[in-house]
Amino acid sequence: MADDIETRTKVTILTATYRIRAYIDLVPGARVTDYINDAKDFIALTEAEVREAEGRVVLNVPFLNLSRDHVVIVTPGH
């Protein structure tokens, strides 16, 4: 059953200012690298928690569009 396949993947994204922990929706078998490379101007994130470098939470939202131009590091997992 296709509905049983988990497509959400946890990621941690670093920008110059923030650390973002969220989920991206991947096609089963796809790589995070491919998802980021194929993204247009924005990366769609769900259940996003945005923290300053010092650790203070500045935003906790169910959906966030992140400008790809601001991404410095992306890693799977939290």
C-alpha positions as CSV (number, residue, x, y, z in Angstrom):
1,M,0.0,0.0,0.0
2,A,1.5,3.3,-1.1
3,D,-0.1,5.1,1.9
4,D,2.1,3.1,4.3
5,I,5.3,4.3,2.8
6,E,7.0,6.9,4.9
7,T,8.0,9.8,2.6
8,R,8.9,12.3,5.3
9,T,12.6,12.6,6.0
10,K,14.1,14.5,9.0
11,V,16.7,17.1,8.1
12,T,18.8,19.7,9.8
13,I,19.6,22.7,7.7
14,L,22.2,25.4,8.6
15,T,22.0,28.9,7.2
16,A,24.4,31.7,8.0
17,T,22.2,32.7,10.9
18,Y,19.9,29.8,11.9
19,R,19.7,26.0,12.5
20,I,16.5,24.5,11.2
21,R,15.2,21.1,12.1
22,A,12.3,20.0,9.9
23,Y,11.0,17.4,7.5
24,I,11.1,17.2,3.7
25,D,9.0,14.9,1.6
26,L,11.1,12.6,-0.5
27,V,10.0,10.0,-3.0
28,P,10.9,6.6,-1.6
29,G,14.5,5.8,-2.5
30,A,15.4,9.4,-3.3
31,R,18.4,11.1,-1.7
32,V,18.4,14.4,0.2
33,T,21.1,15.7,-2.1
34,D,18.9,15.1,-5.1
35,Y,15.9,16.8,-3.5
36,I,18.0,19.9,-2.7
37,N,19.6,20.0,-6.1
38,D,16.2,19.7,-7.8
39,A,14.5,22.3,-5.7
40,K,13.7,25.6,-7.5
41,D,14.0,28.8,-5.5
42,F,12.5,27.4,-2.3
43,I,12.6,24.3,-0.2
44,A,9.3,23.2,1.4
45,L,9.8,22.2,5.0
46,T,7.2,20.8,7.4
47,E,7.1,20.8,11.2
48,A,10.0,23.4,11.2
49,E,11.8,24.5,14.2
50,V,14.1,27.5,13.7
51,R,16.8,28.3,16.2
52,E,19.4,31.1,16.4
53,A,23.1,30.0,16.7
54,E,22.9,30.5,20.5
55,G,20.0,27.9,20.6
56,R,17.0,30.2,21.2
57,V,13.9,29.1,19.3
58,V,12.7,31.9,17.1
59,L,10.0,30.0,15.1
60,N,8.1,26.8,15.3
61,V,5.7,26.3,12.4
62,P,3.9,23.5,10.5
63,F,5.1,24.8,7.1
64,L,8.1,26.9,6.0
65,N,9.4,27.8,2.6
66,L,13.2,28.3,2.8
67,S,15.1,30.1,0.2
68,R,17.6,27.7,-1.3
69,D,20.1,30.6,-1.6
70,H,20.4,30.7,2.2
71,V,21.3,27.0,2.7
72,V,24.8,26.4,3.8
73,I,24.6,22.8,5.1
74,V,22.0,20.1,4.9
75,T,22.2,16.8,6.8
76,P,19.6,14.0,7.1
77,G,18.3,13.5,10.7
78,H,18.1,15.7,13.7
